[in-house]
Structures are given as structure tokens and as C-alpha cells.
């Protein structure tokens, strides 16, 4: 069976699977909002089925359609190593998985080949040993006699595999852009504690105006400046027009002040007599 997939750099790639070889481990999306991003399975058989639908809205059509079904055995994730731990820890850790017990419900299942993302690389944890010392298992179909107790999920097998664990950073991994990144219970609790701590530290601290409010305030200030500038220019224009219409206004005021003094002197005839007192005048009224 061949599965086509898009790599992180938007290139077409292909994986080939055969239950009779070591190329039989696949990975699919977990479909849960919490926990590990992926589920891992081992292909036991590949079935080609000619199926006929006879459910609701059946139109008495007995035409069969070919379907491919994978019979798989599921792994369960024992340790979900985050990307930060895998990169930055002093002793980097990988995801650790193991087979579910054969007698446990949900140990086997059927899988649509279209749900397979690509093949995965599982490395046996040799230090913990195999499941059966004598190499004889319980199921000839599952061939569990060759199973190991634990496996590591090698996320560093190639670049595309590495980018699948950096959720949302692979351009070609469209599913990571449409789905939110799952988080483990420990990560979720840590995030909630951090948010609570930040909220408690900040209290009722004023966070300041938003960018939209700042822009609106800047626009208002610019409008006020323009209005003030327009008023100043209007006042200056009025002053210039008044001066052009009455060029002697200042001079006339000075003359009017002098004229007022003259009127005052004329209205007080005694002031002239006092000015020329002691000066003889002729009979004709003229002064010498």
C-alpha cells in the first residue's frame, strides 16, 4: 500500500507499507483537544472489500464499491514529550509508547487508509527488553512474539517528521492550520496556573488605551490644530483688511486728540485772555 502526503515544504512525498515487512507502522491524528497530537498503529492486514450500501435512502442499487480497510493494532502513549523538552532539556526525551494488551478492548481496530498521515519510525527501547523472552506470543496474526515492552517515537528521522511536532509551522501540513494544537493535562494546568498568577499580580492595573483609541485621539488633536491655525489666519486677514480700508486711522486718532484740545480751548475763551493778559491792543482790536 502506498500513501501520498504533502511535506512541510509543500512537496509531494510517498510512503510504502507492507504488513510482512518492518514498514508497517503508521501515524494518524488523535482527534482529541488534549493529549498527544497523534496516534500510532501497526498494520496487521490490508483488506480489499467490495461493499454494498443498504442503509437509509437506499435506492435498491446493488452495485458494489471497492474499499480498502486497514486492520491495525494500536499503541498507547506513555510519555508525551513536548517540543521544548525534546530540544532544551539536559537529557532530551522522546515520546514513549507501548502496545495495548491483546485482551484489552480497543487493542485492535479498523482504519481508513485516507486517515493515515504517513509512516512513523518506532525505535525499540532495548534496555527494557522484549515482551516475551522465548519469542512466542499469543496471536499468530498480530505476531506479538517479536514485540518489545516499549518503543520510542523518533521525531528526528527526517525534516518533515520533525516539523509535524512543531504544530502549525509546517506550511504543507494543512491539518495543523485548521486544528488547534492539543495540549496535555500537565501543560493545561501549568497554563492555567500561569494565567492565574499573572491576573493576580496585575490586579486592576490599567492597561492603557488601545491602538485604535490612540489613532482616534491623534486625529482629534490634528483637527483641533487645524481649526486653531485657521482661526489665527482668519484674524490676521481681518486686521489686514481693516488697515487697508482706513489707512489714516492711526493718524486721524492723533489729530482728533489735538482737535479735542483745540475745542477745549475754544470753549474756554478766558484762557485766551489770560494768555494775552497785560498786552495792549489797539482800538481796532489787533494786538501789537
Residue pairs with C-beta under 8 A, 6 or more apart in sequence:
1 16
1 17
1 18
1 43
1 46
1 68
1 70
1 113
2 14
2 15
2 16
2 17
3 14
3 15
3 16
3 17
3 26
3 113
3 116
3 118
3 119
4 12
4 13
4 14
5 12
5 13
5 14
5 15
5 117
5 118
6 12
6 13
6 172
6 173
6 174
7 13
7 159
7 160
7 170
7 172
8 159
8 160
8 163
8 164
8 169
8 170
8 171
8 172
8 173
9 160
9 171
9 172
10 171
10 172
11 172
13 118
13 160
15 23
15 118
15 119
16 23
17 23
17 24
17 26
17 43
17 46
17 119
18 24
19 43
19 44
19 45
19 46
23 119
24 42
24 43
25 40
25 41
25 42
25 43
25 119
25 120
25 121
25 122
26 40
26 41
26 42
26 43
26 70
26 72
26 111
26 116
26 117
26 118
26 119
26 120
27 38
27 39
27 40
27 41
27 116
27 117
27 118
27 119
27 120
28 38
28 39
28 41
28 111
28 115
28 116
28 117
29 37
29 38
29 39
29 115
29 117
29 175
29 179
30 36
30 37
30 38
30 39
30 182
32 182
33 180
33 182
34 182
34 183
34 184
34 185
34 188
35 77
35 80
35 182
35 184
35 185
36 77
36 80
36 95
36 182
36 184
37 164
37 165
37 167
37 181
37 182
38 117
38 120
38 164
39 74
39 75
40 74
40 75
40 77
40 97
40 120
40 122
40 153
41 70
41 72
41 73
41 74
41 75
41 109
41 111
42 72
42 73
42 75
42 99
43 70
43 71
43 72
44 71
44 72
44 73
44 108
44 141
44 142
45 70
45 71
45 141
46 68
46 69
46 70
46 71
47 68
47 69
47 70
47 71
48 66
48 67
48 68
49 66
49 67
49 68
49 69
50 64
50 65
50 66
50 67
51 64
51 65
51 66
51 67
52 62
52 63
52 64
52 65
53 65
68 113
69 110
69 111
69 112
69 113
70 110
70 111
70 112
70 113
70 116
71 108
71 109
71 110
71 111
72 108
72 109
72 110
72 111
73 99
73 100
73 107
73 108
73 142
74 99
74 100
74 106
74 107
74 108
74 109
75 97
75 98
75 99
75 100
75 122
75 151
76 97
76 98
76 99
76 100
77 95
77 96
77 97
78 96
78 97
78 98
78 150
79 93
79 95
79 96
80 95
80 184
81 93
81 94
81 95
81 96
82 184
82 187
83 165
83 166
85 92
85 93
86 92
86 93
86 94
86 155
86 165
94 123
94 152
94 153
94 154
94 155
95 152
95 153
95 155
96 125
96 150
96 151
96 152
96 153
97 122
97 150
97 151
97 152
97 153
98 149
98 150
98 151
99 107
99 131
99 144
99 147
100 106
100 107
101 107
102 138
102 139
102 142
102 144
108 142
117 164
117 175
118 160
118 161
120 153
120 154
120 161
121 153
121 154
121 157
121 161
122 151
122 152
122 153
122 154
123 151
123 152
123 153
123 154
124 148
124 150
124 151
124 152
125 148
125 149
125 150
125 151
125 152
126 148
128 148
128 149
128 150
129 148
129 149
130 146
130 147
130 148
130 149
131 137
131 144
131 147
131 148
131 149
132 144
132 145
132 147
135 145
135 146
136 145
137 143
137 144
137 145
137 146
137 147
138 144
154 161
155 161
155 162
155 164
155 165
156 162
160 170
163 169
163 170
163 173
164 170
164 173
164 176
167 176
167 181
168 176
168 177
168 181
169 176
170 176
183 191
209 217
243 249
246 252
265 271
265 272
276 287
279 287
279 288
280 287
280 288
281 287
281 288
282 288
